[in-house]
Structure formats: structure tokens, C-alpha cells
Amino acid sequence: MPEELLDEREAAKLKWRCRRGLVENDLFIEQFFLTYGSRLTASQAQGLTTLMDLADNDLLDLLLRRKELSGDLDTPNVKVVLEQLRPRVAAPSPALAG
């Protein structure tokens, strides 16, 4: 059974809650909401809320892959949302591989 989507009001409240002090974090979060905002699920909201409890620099380290999830943060909901927030890494071109 598909997971229930957040209604428009819940999604707007979550987006407001996600505002950060570092512009870099805001850029990742804004892209996330542009991509997934119209179809956010409760599990995504839970994962995103958990990540928003982090300090700005800790969140940025996760987003830039300078650190990985550990401890209480290492849950399925947080993993999914973190991968959705992270920038896409392009595969190397076969011509450049060598």
C-alpha cells in the first residue's frame, strides 16, 4: 500500500522548518523541495526533520559526503532523504576513464 502524502499545509510547515543559517544548506534543501515537495511522504518528513535537528555544519558535512550517517541518525528514513538531498554525482565519461 502506498504511503500517504503530506497535505499542502503540512508540506509548507515542513519547508519553513527546514530554513537554515547556511546558504549552502538552503540550496540543497530548496532543490529537494522543488523535486519532491509536491509528493512528500510521512517517512520523508520524518527523515528530513531528523536531519534538520543537526547543526548547520554537521548537515553540510553529510550533504557534501565529508561524513556519513552513524548512530541514531543511521535509519532508513534518514538515509533515503539524505540521498535525495545530496547532489547527483555524474558518472565518469568512458573516454576519460582511460
MODELLER restraints for C-alpha pairs under 7 A, 6 or more apart:
rsr = mdl.restraints
at = mdl.atoms
rsr.add(forms.Gaussian(group=physical.xy_distance, feature=features.Distance(at['CA:3:A'], at['CA:41:A']), mean=6.37, stdev=0.5))
rsr.add(forms.Gaussian(group=physical.xy_distance, feature=features.Distance(at['CA:4:A'], at['CA:41:A']), mean=5.97, stdev=0.5))
rsr.add(forms.Gaussian(group=physical.xy_distance, feature=features.Distance(at['CA:4:A'], at['CA:42:A']), mean=6.77, stdev=0.5))
rsr.add(forms.Gaussian(group=physical.xy_distance, feature=features.Distance(at['CA:5:A'], at['CA:39:A']), mean=5.98, stdev=0.5))
rsr.add(forms.Gaussian(group=physical.xy_distance, feature=features.Distance(at['CA:5:A'], at['CA:40:A']), mean=5.54, stdev=0.5))
rsr.add(forms.Gaussian(group=physical.xy_distance, feature=features.Distance(at['CA:5:A'], at['CA:41:A']), mean=4.40, stdev=0.5))
rsr.add(forms.Gaussian(group=physical.xy_distance, feature=features.Distance(at['CA:5:A'], at['CA:42:A']), mean=6.49, stdev=0.5))
rsr.add(forms.Gaussian(group=physical.xy_distance, feature=features.Distance(at['CA:6:A'], at['CA:40:A']), mean=5.69, stdev=0.5))
rsr.add(forms.Gaussian(group=physical.xy_distance, feature=features.Distance(at['CA:6:A'], at['CA:41:A']), mean=5.55, stdev=0.5))
rsr.add(forms.Gaussian(group=physical.xy_distance, feature=features.Distance(at['CA:6:A'], at['CA:42:A']), mean=6.28, stdev=0.5))
rsr.add(forms.Gaussian(group=physical.xy_distance, feature=features.Distance(at['CA:11:A'], at['CA:37:A']), mean=6.94, stdev=0.5))
rsr.add(forms.Gaussian(group=physical.xy_distance, feature=features.Distance(at['CA:18:A'], at['CA:52:A']), mean=6.20, stdev=0.5))
rsr.add(forms.Gaussian(group=physical.xy_distance, feature=features.Distance(at['CA:19:A'], at['CA:26:A']), mean=6.44, stdev=0.5))
rsr.add(forms.Gaussian(group=physical.xy_distance, feature=features.Distance(at['CA:20:A'], at['CA:26:A']), mean=5.87, stdev=0.5))
rsr.add(forms.Gaussian(group=physical.xy_distance, feature=features.Distance(at['CA:20:A'], at['CA:56:A']), mean=6.96, stdev=0.5))
rsr.add(forms.Gaussian(group=physical.xy_distance, feature=features.Distance(at['CA:21:A'], at['CA:56:A']), mean=6.78, stdev=0.5))
rsr.add(forms.Gaussian(group=physical.xy_distance, feature=features.Distance(at['CA:22:A'], at['CA:56:A']), mean=6.41, stdev=0.5))
rsr.add(forms.Gaussian(group=physical.xy_distance, feature=features.Distance(at['CA:25:A'], at['CA:60:A']), mean=6.10, stdev=0.5))
rsr.add(forms.Gaussian(group=physical.xy_distance, feature=features.Distance(at['CA:28:A'], at['CA:85:A']), mean=5.88, stdev=0.5))
rsr.add(forms.Gaussian(group=physical.xy_distance, feature=features.Distance(at['CA:28:A'], at['CA:86:A']), mean=6.99, stdev=0.5))
rsr.add(forms.Gaussian(group=physical.xy_distance, feature=features.Distance(at['CA:29:A'], at['CA:85:A']), mean=6.52, stdev=0.5))
rsr.add(forms.Gaussian(group=physical.xy_distance, feature=features.Distance(at['CA:32:A'], at['CA:84:A']), mean=6.71, stdev=0.5))
rsr.add(forms.Gaussian(group=physical.xy_distance, feature=features.Distance(at['CA:32:A'], at['CA:85:A']), mean=5.61, stdev=0.5))
rsr.add(forms.Gaussian(group=physical.xy_distance, feature=features.Distance(at['CA:43:A'], at['CA:77:A']), mean=5.76, stdev=0.5))
rsr.add(forms.Gaussian(group=physical.xy_distance, feature=features.Distance(at['CA:44:A'], at['CA:77:A']), mean=6.21, stdev=0.5))
rsr.add(forms.Gaussian(group=physical.xy_distance, feature=features.Distance(at['CA:44:A'], at['CA:81:A']), mean=6.00, stdev=0.5))
rsr.add(forms.Gaussian(group=physical.xy_distance, feature=features.Distance(at['CA:46:A'], at['CA:77:A']), mean=6.84, stdev=0.5))
rsr.add(forms.Gaussian(group=physical.xy_distance, feature=features.Distance(at['CA:47:A'], at['CA:77:A']), mean=4.71, stdev=0.5))
rsr.add(forms.Gaussian(group=physical.xy_distance, feature=features.Distance(at['CA:47:A'], at['CA:78:A']), mean=4.10, stdev=0.5))
rsr.add(forms.Gaussian(group=physical.xy_distance, feature=features.Distance(at['CA:47:A'], at['CA:81:A']), mean=5.94, stdev=0.5))
rsr.add(forms.Gaussian(group=physical.xy_distance, feature=features.Distance(at['CA:48:A'], at['CA:78:A']), mean=6.71, stdev=0.5))
rsr.add(forms.Gaussian(group=physical.xy_distance, feature=features.Distance(at['CA:48:A'], at['CA:81:A']), mean=6.24, stdev=0.5))
rsr.add(forms.Gaussian(group=physical.xy_distance, feature=features.Distance(at['CA:51:A'], at['CA:59:A']), mean=6.87, stdev=0.5))
rsr.add(forms.Gaussian(group=physical.xy_distance, feature=features.Distance(at['CA:61:A'], at['CA:67:A']), mean=5.52, stdev=0.5))
rsr.add(forms.Gaussian(group=physical.xy_distance, feature=features.Distance(at['CA:62:A'], at['CA:68:A']), mean=5.83, stdev=0.5))
rsr.add(forms.Gaussian(group=physical.xy_distance, feature=features.Distance(at['CA:63:A'], at['CA:82:A']), mean=7.00, stdev=0.5))
rsr.add(forms.Gaussian(group=physical.xy_distance, feature=features.Distance(at['CA:63:A'], at['CA:85:A']), mean=6.86, stdev=0.5))
rsr.add(forms.Gaussian(group=physical.xy_distance, feature=features.Distance(at['CA:63:A'], at['CA:86:A']), mean=5.12, stdev=0.5))
rsr.add(forms.Gaussian(group=physical.xy_distance, feature=features.Distance(at['CA:64:A'], at['CA:86:A']), mean=6.93, stdev=0.5))
